[in-house]
Amino acid sequence: MQRHPEALKIAVIGAGIGGLCAAIRLALAGQEVTVIEAQATPGGKMRCLPSAAGPIDAGPTVLTLRSVFDDLFRAAGERLEDHLTLIAQPILARHWWLDGSRLDLFADPEASAAAIAAFSGQKSEAEFIRFHRLTDQLYRAFDAPMMQAAQPNLSAIALNSLKSPAIWPVVLRNRSLARQLEHSFSDPRLRQLFGRYATYVGGLPQTAPAVLSLIWQAEARGVWAVQGGMGMLARALADLATRLGVQIRYGLAAQKILRQAGRVTGVALSDTRTYSCDAVVFNGDPAALLAGLLGNGAQQALRPATAHPRSLSAWVWSFAATPSAMDLIHHNVFFCSDPQQEFGPLAAGQMPHEATLYVCAQDRSAQPPTGPERFEIIMNAPAKSTLSPQEVSQCRAKTFPQLARFGLSFDQAPPDQALMTPQGFATLFPGSQGALYGRSPQGALASFQRPRARSKLTGLYLAGGGAHPGAGVPMAALSGKHAAEAILSDLTSALTSRQMAMPGGISTGSRPMGRAR
């Protein structure tokens, strides 16, 4: 990729999805980009672990809104499907209850409605159809002015809402997701199912805003499995960045963001060297900046409310084993008998009394294999930085006996080393306190509290699931787009200002950088 004659030197701290997407878009604009990544592989929380059955996902397992990545590869003159094999999942997820009931939800809403009718009767079917229609209107009202916009546009959200009176109670009455689902469904199992969407962004249904019900529409628009695991998506993005001229330096940590005269000047690295640059994209948890882990200048670049209170964490088992005969698909959810037994303790910062468990059967995206399969099992957890002596054994006791009640067992128990704990996440992602989704989504205005791409320190920009528009793989990718666009906008503004100040637009040959609002 040919560099722009006025190219900036830009450091991207972190090769997570947000950082890689920002690096790609900046390279496409002709900028000189170096990605600094402490780990040996790209992906950030999109981690994979080795096993006898192949790489096992140990982070995100679901790809939605694939158009975000199609657009990115298209901007580079390439096609996503030439670099990844994506397998559309006609069944979005299979849901199991201890009373023996089971429900599949489909990419086809009519098929989901029919399945709910068979599961819970015609009344529930009619309630689901109304819920689907309501969440579709919510999604359309919030997509462009909130998720796609670098700066949330409250006026546009209000205008879109005025066009859809059905969503007024959701938007205006400050309802929680749990309260909204009480209005939407008479069957408590369906309230429990759709209440899980709060946990997708690290929240609890009783405190998360009702607008999060639109997550159903993100899934209903399609769910894809990535052949080889989600880590292949991170690798495809890293390879695209490299083809565009981005330098990715693995095994190198950023120690401090340097500043002079109120603006970014470089990054101090773990190998004692300094990388001088004009701008920095921080693809990490904003809480790390607020904790001062990258220096005093970066610490003052954000308001504490942008990262606190903290979201949920998780206990994550990743292992290979042969399961008992059970009709699993790629995405499976095994519900506890009472949501209060899970969410009550979590709200108090404790391990659930009884857990709902998500099981990703990674090898069930197509034809199930013979022999050992790869599994990722997730149990929600409070964010914390310390590990109690009994925690691993307690987590094991709340995971595998619970699955056995449904009829799911494995030929061998995974070792303790197969479990990732909140304390492990806190170590892997310094400053995060183990939280996986940045700021908690609790409260009606939580989504508007997340930091935007620009910080208060000139030349420091943010990307990743902790920044706007929020947690999740496609949202992190959009945050990278917003960060790149902010840098390029500020570059254009600085160039314009300089040319207006110099008759004839005489260039001094320096790399300009300003902040345009």
Secondary structure as the mmCIF struct_conf table of DSSP 4:
data_model
#
loop_
_struct_conf.conf_type_id
_struct_conf.id
_struct_conf.beg_label_comp_id
_struct_conf.beg_label_asym_id
_struct_conf.beg_label_seq_id
_struct_conf.end_label_comp_id
_struct_conf.end_label_asym_id
_struct_conf.end_label_seq_id
HELX_LH_PP_P HELX_LH_PP_P1 GLN A 2 HIS A 4
TURN_TY1_P TURN_TY1_P1 PRO A 5 GLU A 6
HELX_LH_PP_P HELX_LH_PP_P2 ALA A 7 LEU A 8
STRN STRN1 LYS A 9 ILE A 13
STRN STRN2 GLY A 16 GLY A 16
HELX_RH_AL_P HELX_RH_AL_P1 ILE A 17 LEU A 28
TURN_TY1_P TURN_TY1_P2 ALA A 29 GLY A 30
STRN STRN3 GLU A 32 GLU A 37
BEND BEND1 ALA A 38 PRO A 42
STRN STRN4 GLY A 43 GLY A 43
TURN_TY1_P TURN_TY1_P3 GLY A 44 LYS A 45
BEND BEND2 MET A 46 MET A 46
STRN STRN5 CYS A 48 LEU A 49
TURN_TY1_P TURN_TY1_P4 ALA A 52 ALA A 53
BEND BEND3 GLY A 54 GLY A 54
STRN STRN6 ILE A 56 ASP A 57
BEND BEND4 GLY A 59 GLY A 59
STRN STRN7 LEU A 63 THR A 64
TURN_TY1_P TURN_TY1_P5 ARG A 66 ARG A 66
HELX_RH_AL_P HELX_RH_AL_P2 SER A 67 ALA A 75
TURN_TY1_P TURN_TY1_P6 ALA A 76 GLY A 77
HELX_RH_3T_P HELX_RH_3T_P1 LEU A 80 ASP A 82
TURN_TY1_P TURN_TY1_P7 HIS A 83 HIS A 83
STRN STRN8 LEU A 86 ALA A 88
BEND BEND5 PRO A 90 PRO A 90
STRN STRN9 ILE A 91 TRP A 96
TURN_TY1_P TURN_TY1_P8 LEU A 98 ASP A 99
BEND BEND6 GLY A 100 GLY A 100
STRN STRN10 ARG A 102 PHE A 106
BEND BEND7 ALA A 107 ASP A 108
HELX_RH_AL_P HELX_RH_AL_P3 PRO A 109 SER A 120
HELX_RH_AL_P HELX_RH_AL_P4 GLN A 122 PHE A 142
HELX_RH_PI_P HELX_RH_PI_P1 ASP A 143 MET A 147
BEND BEND8 GLN A 148 GLN A 148
BEND BEND9 ALA A 150 GLN A 151
HELX_RH_AL_P HELX_RH_AL_P5 LEU A 154 LEU A 162
TURN_TY1_P TURN_TY1_P9 LYS A 163 LYS A 163
HELX_RH_3T_P HELX_RH_3T_P2 PRO A 165 ILE A 167
HELX_RH_AL_P HELX_RH_AL_P6 TRP A 168 LEU A 172
BEND BEND10 ARG A 173 ARG A 173
STRN STRN11 SER A 176 SER A 176
HELX_RH_AL_P HELX_RH_AL_P7 LEU A 177 SER A 184
BEND BEND11 SER A 186 ASP A 187
HELX_RH_AL_P HELX_RH_AL_P8 PRO A 188 GLY A 195
HELX_RH_3T_P HELX_RH_3T_P3 ARG A 196 VAL A 201
TURN_TY1_P TURN_TY1_P10 GLY A 202 GLY A 202
TURN_TY1_P TURN_TY1_P11 PRO A 205 THR A 207
BEND BEND12 ALA A 208 ALA A 208
STRN STRN12 PRO A 209 PRO A 209
HELX_RH_3T_P HELX_RH_3T_P4 ALA A 210 LEU A 214
HELX_RH_AL_P HELX_RH_AL_P9 ILE A 215 ALA A 220
TURN_TY1_P TURN_TY1_P12 ARG A 221 ARG A 221
STRN STRN13 VAL A 223 VAL A 226
TURN_TY1_P TURN_TY1_P13 GLN A 227 GLY A 228
TURN_TY1_P TURN_TY1_P14 MET A 230 MET A 230
HELX_RH_AL_P HELX_RH_AL_P10 GLY A 231 ARG A 243
TURN_TY1_P TURN_TY1_P15 LEU A 244 GLY A 245
STRN STRN14 GLN A 247 TYR A 250
TURN_TY1_P TURN_TY1_P16 GLY A 251 GLY A 251
STRN STRN15 ALA A 254 GLN A 260
TURN_TY1_P TURN_TY1_P17 ALA A 261 GLY A 262
STRN STRN16 ARG A 263 LEU A 269
TURN_TY1_P TURN_TY1_P18 SER A 270 ASP A 271
BEND BEND13 THR A 272 THR A 272
STRN STRN17 THR A 274 SER A 276
BEND BEND14 ASP A 278 ASP A 278
STRN STRN18 ALA A 279 ASN A 283
BEND BEND15 GLY A 284 GLY A 284
HELX_RH_AL_P HELX_RH_AL_P11 PRO A 286 LEU A 290
TURN_TY1_P TURN_TY1_P19 ALA A 291 LEU A 294
HELX_RH_AL_P HELX_RH_AL_P12 ASN A 296 GLN A 299
TURN_TY1_P TURN_TY1_P20 GLN A 300 ALA A 301
BEND BEND16 LEU A 302 LEU A 302
HELX_RH_3T_P HELX_RH_3T_P5 PRO A 304 THR A 306
TURN_TY1_P TURN_TY1_P21 ALA A 307 ALA A 307
BEND BEND17 PRO A 309 PRO A 309
STRN STRN19 ARG A 310 ARG A 310
STRN STRN20 SER A 313 ALA A 321
HELX_LH_PP_P HELX_LH_PP_P3 THR A 322 THR A 322
STRN STRN21 PRO A 323 PRO A 323
HELX_LH_PP_P HELX_LH_PP_P4 SER A 324 SER A 324
BEND BEND18 ALA A 325 ALA A 325
BEND BEND19 HIS A 330 HIS A 330
STRN STRN22 HIS A 331 PHE A 334
BEND BEND20 SER A 337 SER A 337
HELX_RH_AL_P HELX_RH_AL_P13 PRO A 339 ALA A 347
TURN_TY1_P TURN_TY1_P22 ALA A 348 GLY A 349
BEND BEND21 GLN A 350 GLN A 350
BEND BEND22 HIS A 353 GLU A 354
STRN STRN23 LEU A 357 ALA A 361
HELX_RH_3T_P HELX_RH_3T_P6 GLN A 362 ARG A 364
BEND BEND23 SER A 365 GLN A 367
HELX_LH_PP_P HELX_LH_PP_P5 PRO A 368 PRO A 369
BEND BEND24 THR A 370 GLY A 371
STRN STRN24 GLU A 373 ALA A 381
BEND BEND25 SER A 385 SER A 385
TURN_TY1_P TURN_TY1_P23 PRO A 389 GLN A 390
HELX_RH_AL_P HELX_RH_AL_P14 GLU A 391 PHE A 406
TURN_TY1_P TURN_TY1_P24 GLY A 407 GLY A 407
STRN STRN25 PHE A 410 PHE A 410
BEND BEND26 ASP A 411 GLN A 412
HELX_LH_PP_P HELX_LH_PP_P6 ALA A 413 PRO A 415
HELX_RH_3T_P HELX_RH_3T_P7 ASP A 416 ALA A 418
STRN STRN26 LEU A 419 MET A 420
HELX_RH_AL_P HELX_RH_AL_P15 PRO A 422 LEU A 428
BEND BEND27 PHE A 429 PHE A 429
TURN_TY1_P TURN_TY1_P25 PRO A 430 GLY A 431
BEND BEND28 SER A 432 SER A 432
TURN_TY1_P TURN_TY1_P26 GLN A 433 GLY A 434
BEND BEND29 LEU A 436 GLY A 438
STRN STRN27 ARG A 439 ARG A 439
BEND BEND30 GLY A 443 GLY A 443
TURN_TY1_P TURN_TY1_P27 ALA A 444 LEU A 445
HELX_RH_AL_P HELX_RH_AL_P16 ALA A 446 GLN A 449
BEND BEND31 ARG A 450 ARG A 450
BEND BEND32 ALA A 453 ALA A 453
STRN STRN28 ARG A 454 ARG A 454
BEND BEND33 LYS A 456 LEU A 457
STRN STRN29 THR A 458 THR A 458
TURN_TY1_P TURN_TY1_P28 GLY A 459 GLY A 459
STRN STRN30 LEU A 460 ALA A 463
BEND BEND34 GLY A 464 GLY A 464
TURN_TY1_P TURN_TY1_P29 GLY A 465 GLY A 466
BEND BEND35 ALA A 467 ALA A 467
TURN_TY1_P TURN_TY1_P30 HIS A 468 PRO A 469
BEND BEND36 ALA A 471 GLY A 472
HELX_RH_AL_P HELX_RH_AL_P17 VAL A 473 ALA A 501
BEND BEND37 MET A 502 MET A 502
HELX_RH_3T_P HELX_RH_3T_P8 PRO A 503 GLY A 505
BEND BEND38 GLY A 509 SER A 510
#
